[in-house]
Amino acid sequence: MHQYLAFIGDFPIRFYGIFFSLGILSGCITAYFLLKKDGRGWEEHIFDLGLTIAFSGILGGRLWDVFFFDWDYYHDHLSEIFFVWQGGMSIQGGLIFAFAAAYIYLRRHHIPVLPFADVVAPAIILGQAVGRIANFMNGDAFGHPTGEAFGLLYPHTTLAFRTYGAQPLWPAEVWECQGDILIFVALLWLSCFRHAKGTVFCVYIMLYSLLRFFLEYLRGDYGTLLWGLKSAQLTSLGAFLLAACALLYFHFKYKEETDDPPSEN
């Protein structure tokens, strides 16, 4: 693992930025494919929407990381808050801001939110999986020491090394990437069946929240916040409960208005 692809003068080209951008692009291309196959013409909006949610997601992810994960550092380094090229982005904060921006965009263009969200849910989690590669290449979102002779060893230039030195660490970000890919497959499979609108998106939120909640026990880049839980775990619990309640609500409200899977031509 190496943080830098090349240098232009003193300016580094970081693998973090490359894979972060590839995560956004992967999500948009996959969403375009799924919407095109769905056949309702919404794919024409995906790249305009992608730019909107990319900007919102970067802003939300950075602010969430600064204020909920790394405020102990940034309250003494306020000028570095918007140095996003250094890494330090919260997926949960990025998703919250991106979902809000997407909701506003879809309402403005008279696109039904729940059916659209169901179709693109697999694309969102795939983008997250690629984004976790960015964290791995940058040496952030790392685990705590395994205490054994196995684990990830990070270069001395990374935050992981500065935090724990040459100790083997749990591969938290790698396992999250792999878990995201499995959720992507599960959502594609679920999309093949008749379901009340909103179902696939709610299941996406629930599965990712479960994955993130348990993987947080391996994370070593920040401490607990409340009741022995970390801020991401508290957010995951809240998101899971809200999505579960919404899933039940959508099931009973829209059970006669199922969103049919795409028909083959």
N, C-alpha and C positions, 0 to 999 in steps of 0.2 A: 504494500500500500504506500502510495506517495501522494502528498498533498498538491503538488504543483505539476502541471503539464509543461509549462515553459514560462519564461520571463520576457516581457517587452520592456527593455530598460530595467527599471527597478520595479515595474508593475507585474505582479504574478498572475498567471492564468491558472486558476485553481480548479481542480477536479470537482470541488464542491459546487461551484457555479455551473459547470458543464452538466453534471448529473442532475442538479436541481432543475435546470432548463429542460433536460431530456425527460424528467418526470412530468413537467407541464405538457411538453409536446406529446409524450406517449399517451397521456390522459386525453388530450384533445383529439388525436388521431383515432384512438380507440372509440371515443364517444362519437366521432363522425361516422365511423363504420357502423356502430350499433344503431345510431339514429337513421342512417341511410337504409339499413336493413329493415328498420321498423316501418319505414315507408310513409311517414306523416309529414315529411318536408322540413323537419326542424333542424336538419344537419346544416342548413345554410347559415344558421346563427352561431354555430359552435366556435368558430375562430374569433368572432367579435366577443362572444361570451367568454371565451378562453382568456383573452387579453384583460377583460374586466375582472374576472375572478383571480387571475394571476397577480395583478396589482394589489387587489384587496387581500389575497392570501399572503403575499409577502409582507404587507403592512401588518396584518393581524398576527402572523406567525412571529414576526420580530418583536412586536410590542408584548405579546403574550410571554415570549421567552424572557424578555428583559424584566418584566414586572412580576412574573410568577416563578421563574426559575433562577435568574441570575442577578436579581436586584442588589444583592450584597456586593457584587462587583460594579455594576453600572451606576449605582448612586454616587460612586467616586470617580466615574469615567463617563459623564453625561455626553461628552462629545463623540463617544463611540457607539451610541445607541443605534444609529442608522448605518453603521459599517457592516451591512449585511454580507459583504463579500468575505468577511472573516468567519462566517458560520454563525450558528446560534439562531435557529428558527424552530418554533413550536408547531408541530403538525396540527394539534388541536386548535390553537389560536388561529392558524391559517384557515382551517376548515370552517370555523365559526364565521369569520369575516367573509370567506369566499361564498358560503351558503347564503349569507345575508345579501351580498352583491348579486348572486345568481337569482335570488327570489325577486329582487327589485327589477332586474333585467327581464326576467320571464313575464312578470306582471305587466311591464311596460309594453312588451311585444305580444301580449295576449296569448301566451303559450301556457297551457295547463301545467301547473308546477309538479303535481304528484306523478302523472304519467311520464313526464320528461325526466324527473329524478329517478324513477324506476329504471328507465332505459340506460341512463348514464352511470348508475351506481357502480357497475363493474369497472368502468373506465376510471372512476375516482380512486378506487383502491389500488388499481394498477399503477396510477401515477404516484400514489403514496409509496408503493414498493420501490419504484425507481428512485424516489426521493430519499429513501433510507440508504441507498448506495452512496448518495452524496454525504450523508452523515458518517458513514464508514470511512470514506476516502478522506474526510476532514479530521477524523479522530474525535468527534463529539457524539453526544447521545450514547456514551459508552457505559459499560457495566462496571460493577464494583469488583474487587479482586476475588478470584475463585478460591484462593487459599490452597490451591493444588498446583501441580505441574502441567496444567492445561489451561488454555484460554488465549485470548488475543494479546499480542504484544505490539504496542504502538510506537511509531518513531518519536524521537525526542522533541520534534517540532510541534507535536500535537498537545491539545489541552489534556487529553487522557494521560499522556506521559508526565506532564507537569503536575497533574493531580496525584497519580499513584506511582510514578516512576516505572521501572521495568518489571512490574508485577503482571502476571497473566490476569486478564479481565474477562468477565462473562460477555459473550458476543450478543448483547441485548439488541443492538440495531440490526445485526445480521439476521437474527431470529425473527425480528419484527418484519423485515423484508420478506422472509420466507413465509411467515404467517399471512402477510398481506396477499401474496400470490395464491395461497390456498383459499383465502376468502374470495378472491377474484374468480377462481374456478367455481366455488360454491354459488356465487351470485349468478354466473352465467347459467349454471344448471337450474337454479330456481327460476330464472327468467323464461325457461322453456315451458313452464306450466302456467295454467290459468291462475290468476291471483287478483285480489282486490287491489286497486291502485294505492300506491304508497307502501306496499308490502316489501318489495325488493330493497327500497331505500332504507326502510326501518330495520330490516335484517342486516343490511350493511353497517348501520350505526351500532347495532347490538353486537355483532361479531367483532368489529374492530374495537369496541369498548372493552369487551371481555379480553381480547388479546392484549390490549394496552395495559389493562388493570394488572394482569398477572406478570407481564414482563417488567413492570415498574419495580417489582421486588428485586430484580437483577440490576437495575440502573444504579450507577454510582456517581452521577454528575450533579446531583443536588439532593437535599435532605427532605425529611418529612415536614408536613404542614399542620395536620390536625388529626387527632385520634390515631397517631402512628402511621397515617397514610400520607402519600405525596400528593401534590396539587393535581398531577395528571390522573391519579387514581380517583380523587374526588370528582374531577370532571368526567371521568369514564363512568363512574357510578351514576351520576346525574344524567348523562347522555343515555345510558342503558335503560334506566327507568323511564325516561321520557319517551324513548323509542318504543319500548315495550307497551306502554300505555297507548301510544299513537297506533301501534300495530293492531291492538285489540279494537280501538275505535274505528280504524279504517276497515277492519274485517267486517264489523257489524253494520257500518254505515254504507259501505260500497260492495257488499258481498253479491248484490245483484247486478253490479256494474263492473264486472271483472275486466282487467286489461288483458286482452288476448295476446299471446306470444306472436311474433311476426310470422306471417304466412309465407310459405315458400312459393315462388313464382316459377 
